[in-house]
Amino acid sequence: MVSTYSKMHSFGIPGDRQFMILTSGNLATSQGVVSQIKKEIKHEATNLLTLEHMTEVAEYVGEISRAEQGKAAGSNVNVESYFIVGGQIQKQRPSTFLVYPQGNYISSSPDTTYLQIGESKYGKPILDRILTPDVSLETAAMCALVSMDSTMRSNLSVGPPIDLQVYDTGSLARGRRYRFDDDSEYLRQLKRAWDKSLIDSFKKLPPVAWSATWDRHAEEDTA
Amino acid sequence: MVSTYSKMHSFGIPGDRQFMILTSGNLATSQGVVSQIKKEIKHEATNLLTLEHMTEVAEYVGEISRAEQGKAAGSNVNVESYFIVGGQIQKQRPSTFLVYPQGNYISSSPDTTYLQIGESKYGKPILDRILTPDVSLETAAMCALVSMDSTMRSNLSVGPPIDLQVYDTGSLARGRRYRFDDDSEYLRQLKRAWDKSLIDSFKKLPPVAWSATWDRHAEEDTA
């Protein structure tokens, strides 16, 4: 029996604001941060649902994260967590931030069209090729799934369920949230189709002009 | 002006043995190991060209690597290097090893058809899909190039020249060595063709049956 914990959390007030928080890294820290956010919503005057700007939200998550990590001070365990915080407040521009364990953050931009946390490298090449500022929400969501598929293919310890949240700018509503489980027929189809088309594409690549690149004069270390 | 150093070295005696050594990690350690191997070939009775089995070659490289790293003992710099050692001695089976900084090593096998060192994750998904024990040498070489292309695409600090060595089992000769430079027309073609076919493949993926996977009952953290 393997326990899984959702790494995606939604918060919001319909018509006023909507946030999604994704977590990676130390699970105790991640869960501590989410618990603390909820606790402060109930008991504190200043909380996630009263902040005025998205940058304040990113800062707020960073501060709580540092405080949670501080609780384990002196231990040898790596208690670092990374967060992606996305959302929109009222009529302001929606935005997305990657919050580092140190509490500082970067935001997405036309040059940085996506943010990743966790096991990110295997799935990056497809994001780099597909995601431009003008792709549709559906294409972006699909690309995220293909990226996860490559990650699962190359690191067997990464697996379903995959949670996917699609937020429509200006809606200030939670919108569509999808979950793809272990037995998802769609994930299986996607994997098969992507595997097959990569192999087919590979076969169609231009053959190497081997002779033209043969490095006849390369120095041999010893003959 | 940027200096580049080849990370591929060949050693051998035609008709008797052939070795290729690839390096990654700390450059001083890598170069120190290669220099020491050459020095011992000249001055020591037991050296790379007198060892009897490929496993001894892997152990030998591991020992020299540990000795080189030991020279920097007490410093705060990470002096670790990784090596891939491949080759063949006389009529024995050819083999390939990944030598860790600790001096221990793993070998390729029918289950582990390839070994990687350095910036390995971006380029792994394509290797996982294409490399099986029965692919041709040409396909394997091409796949390595595509893997490097994905790596260069997603980590701009990785770039040409790319050195590629193809060894024909039983030849006991150095064989073909290729170098792809910054201005390689073939690398440009390959990049364009692979980019295009990935984008085309992506467009042909089965559309998500979004409604079937809509997680209507997912618990919202706060409404």
Interface residues (C-beta under 8 A of the other chain):
Chain A: H9 S10 F11 G12 I13 P14 V34 K38 I41 L49 K121 Y122 K124 P125 I126 D128 R129 I130 E138 A141 M142 C143 L145 V146 S150 R153 S154 D163 R174 R176 R177 Y178 R179 F180 S184 Y186 Q189 L190 A193 W194 D195 S197 L198 I199 D200 S201 F202 K204 L205 P206 P207 V208 A209 W210 A212 T213 W214 D215 A218 E220 D221 T222 A223
Chain B: H9 S10 F11 G12 I13 P14 V34 K38 I41 L49 K121 Y122 G123 K124 P125 I126 D128 R129 I130 E138 A141 M142 C143 L145 V146 S150 R153 S154 D163 R174 R176 R177 Y178 R179 F180 S184 Y186 Q189 L190 A193 W194 D195 S197 L198 I199 D200 S201 F202 K204 L205 P206 P207 V208 A209 W210 A212 T213 W214 D215 A218 E220 D221 T222 A223
